[in-house]
Amino acid sequence: ERVANPAYFQSKVSNAAAYYKPLLRSGSVKPLWHLMAFTSVVMYTTNFICLKGGKVKHAREEKKVALDEYYKNHGITSHH
């Protein structure tokens, strides 16, 4: 309910502006580090979700099937 209210986002933006404006004016490096961290998190998350997530899942399933077949052919139990 609170997230659907535009005033919630306006207050968050004004709070962020109040926090970062003095830092930017004083030449602090903190906003740069925050921007770099945010960019990295977004980049790696979207990379995994969009590109690598399905491929990794498929590769793990393929390896599991291959190992089960190997264990079956060689009389080895997969559980220790």
Backbone bond lengths (Angstrom), bond angles and torsions (degrees), N, CA, C in turn:
res aa  C-N    CA-C-N  psi(-1)  N-CA   C-N-CA  omega(-1)  CA-C   N-CA-C  phi
1 E - - - 1.452 - - 1.530 109.77 -
2 R 1.327 115.64 -42.34 1.454 119.70 -178.20 1.530 111.22 -69.05
3 V 1.321 117.67 -35.23 1.463 121.52 -178.13 1.524 111.25 -70.26
4 A 1.325 117.58 -27.38 1.462 120.97 -179.93 1.523 112.55 -74.69
5 N 1.302 116.95 -12.54 1.458 121.45 -177.29 1.541 109.69 -86.30
6 P 1.342 119.24 122.61 1.470 121.21 179.95 1.532 112.90 -61.25
7 A 1.317 118.15 -27.56 1.462 120.52 179.50 1.525 110.91 -63.59
8 Y 1.313 117.54 -29.72 1.458 121.73 178.41 1.527 110.03 -61.32
9 F 1.338 116.31 -47.83 1.460 120.33 -179.04 1.525 111.46 -70.60
10 Q 1.315 117.13 -35.62 1.464 120.22 177.64 1.525 110.40 -63.57
11 S 1.315 116.96 -39.00 1.464 119.22 178.74 1.522 110.89 -68.47
12 K 1.333 117.81 -36.98 1.464 121.11 178.29 1.527 110.66 -65.36
13 V 1.324 117.44 -42.04 1.462 121.32 179.29 1.526 110.33 -66.18
14 S 1.310 117.50 -42.98 1.466 119.87 -179.92 1.528 110.86 -67.29
15 N 1.338 118.03 -35.91 1.462 120.81 175.80 1.527 111.17 -64.47
16 A 1.340 116.16 -42.45 1.463 119.71 178.83 1.524 110.84 -65.75
17 A 1.323 116.59 -41.08 1.464 120.02 178.28 1.525 110.68 -63.21
18 A 1.308 117.13 -41.17 1.463 121.09 179.16 1.533 110.97 -65.48
19 Y 1.324 117.20 -30.53 1.459 121.01 -179.72 1.528 111.26 -78.28
20 Y 1.332 116.82 -45.45 1.457 120.77 -172.05 1.524 114.55 -86.11
21 K 1.317 119.41 -27.11 1.468 120.81 -176.68 1.524 112.48 -58.15
22 P 1.344 120.05 -48.33 1.469 118.64 177.72 1.530 112.87 -64.58
23 L 1.333 116.01 -34.23 1.464 118.93 179.02 1.521 111.33 -66.28
24 L 1.332 116.73 -41.15 1.460 120.40 179.02 1.525 111.07 -66.17
25 R 1.311 116.56 -41.03 1.471 120.10 -178.38 1.519 112.13 -68.47
26 S 1.321 116.85 -31.70 1.463 119.28 -179.40 1.527 112.40 -83.56
27 G 1.337 117.27 -7.38 1.462 120.79 179.28 1.514 113.51 81.52
28 S 1.307 117.02 24.10 1.461 121.40 179.71 1.522 110.48 -68.93
29 V 1.324 115.57 150.87 1.457 120.95 179.37 1.538 111.40 -89.05
30 K 1.325 117.63 -10.21 1.463 121.80 -176.65 1.531 113.37 -57.28
31 P 1.348 120.29 -44.01 1.471 118.48 178.04 1.532 113.25 -61.55
32 L 1.326 116.21 -34.29 1.467 119.52 177.84 1.523 110.53 -64.83
33 W 1.325 116.97 -44.81 1.451 120.27 178.98 1.528 111.58 -63.28
34 H 1.318 116.81 -40.38 1.467 120.02 178.07 1.523 110.85 -63.84
35 L 1.325 116.57 -42.11 1.465 120.59 178.82 1.523 111.10 -64.94
36 M 1.320 116.66 -40.86 1.465 120.27 179.27 1.524 111.17 -65.51
37 A 1.321 117.30 -41.97 1.468 120.68 179.18 1.523 110.65 -65.38
38 F 1.328 116.63 -44.05 1.464 120.58 178.88 1.528 110.83 -61.60
39 T 1.336 116.61 -44.64 1.460 120.77 179.37 1.525 111.08 -61.60
40 S 1.320 117.07 -42.01 1.466 120.55 -179.92 1.520 111.74 -64.31
41 V 1.309 116.98 -43.87 1.470 120.50 -179.90 1.522 110.22 -62.76
42 V 1.320 116.71 -45.96 1.467 120.25 179.54 1.522 110.54 -64.05
43 M 1.330 117.26 -43.24 1.460 121.32 -177.57 1.535 111.24 -62.85
44 Y 1.329 116.89 -51.07 1.457 119.75 -177.58 1.529 112.10 -67.40
45 T 1.317 117.24 -35.90 1.463 120.31 178.86 1.525 110.92 -65.80
46 T 1.319 117.05 -48.77 1.462 119.05 179.94 1.522 111.39 -67.04
47 N 1.324 117.42 -34.16 1.458 120.47 177.63 1.522 110.20 -62.61
48 F 1.318 117.09 -44.00 1.463 119.95 -179.94 1.515 111.36 -68.76
49 I 1.325 116.99 -45.89 1.457 120.61 -176.37 1.529 110.75 -65.89
50 C 1.315 116.93 -45.27 1.463 120.70 -172.96 1.519 113.79 -85.00
51 L 1.319 117.89 -35.81 1.453 119.33 -171.68 1.521 114.14 -111.51
52 K 1.314 117.30 -51.30 1.453 119.62 -168.73 1.516 114.78 -94.66
53 G 1.308 118.53 -23.63 1.454 121.00 -174.31 1.511 113.47 -56.83
54 G 1.310 117.63 -51.23 1.460 121.80 -179.57 1.510 112.47 -66.63
55 K 1.330 116.48 -38.63 1.468 120.38 179.98 1.518 111.23 -66.39
56 V 1.327 116.93 -41.51 1.464 120.97 179.31 1.522 109.98 -65.65
57 K 1.315 117.28 -43.30 1.462 121.04 179.49 1.529 110.40 -61.85
58 H 1.327 116.69 -44.52 1.461 120.81 179.92 1.532 110.54 -63.70
59 A 1.334 117.19 -42.02 1.465 120.66 -179.88 1.526 110.85 -64.39
60 R 1.316 117.63 -39.99 1.463 120.58 178.95 1.519 111.26 -65.24
61 E 1.328 116.37 -41.18 1.475 119.60 178.56 1.524 110.59 -65.37
62 E 1.334 116.28 -39.94 1.463 120.85 179.98 1.535 110.49 -65.00
63 K 1.325 117.44 -42.23 1.461 120.83 178.26 1.516 111.26 -65.53
64 K 1.329 117.36 -37.82 1.461 120.79 179.51 1.527 110.40 -63.84
65 V 1.337 116.51 -43.54 1.464 120.22 178.91 1.522 110.11 -63.89
66 A 1.333 116.65 -43.21 1.461 120.50 -179.69 1.525 111.36 -64.10
67 L 1.333 117.53 -42.28 1.459 120.28 178.68 1.525 111.56 -65.90
68 D 1.329 116.62 -40.88 1.468 119.27 177.68 1.522 110.72 -61.29
69 E 1.324 116.60 -41.10 1.464 120.35 178.17 1.528 110.58 -65.68
70 Y 1.329 117.52 -41.67 1.461 121.78 178.51 1.523 110.81 -61.58
71 Y 1.338 115.79 -47.12 1.461 120.14 179.76 1.528 111.09 -61.72
72 K 1.306 116.95 -39.41 1.463 121.56 -179.99 1.532 110.12 -65.42
73 N 1.341 117.19 -43.54 1.470 121.29 -177.94 1.530 112.05 -69.45
74 H 1.331 117.52 -29.31 1.461 120.05 -175.80 1.534 112.36 -104.38
75 G 1.309 118.29 4.60 1.448 120.77 176.80 1.523 113.84 69.74
76 I 1.303 116.19 29.84 1.463 120.84 -179.68 1.510 108.23 -105.64
77 T 1.320 116.24 140.35 1.473 118.22 174.89 1.524 108.20 -89.63
78 S 1.311 115.99 140.14 1.453 120.54 -177.52 1.516 112.42 -77.52
79 H 1.332 117.13 -18.04 1.452 121.42 -179.72 1.512 109.27 -102.90
80 H 1.300 116.95 129.73 1.467 120.31 -176.43 1.489 110.98 -84.85
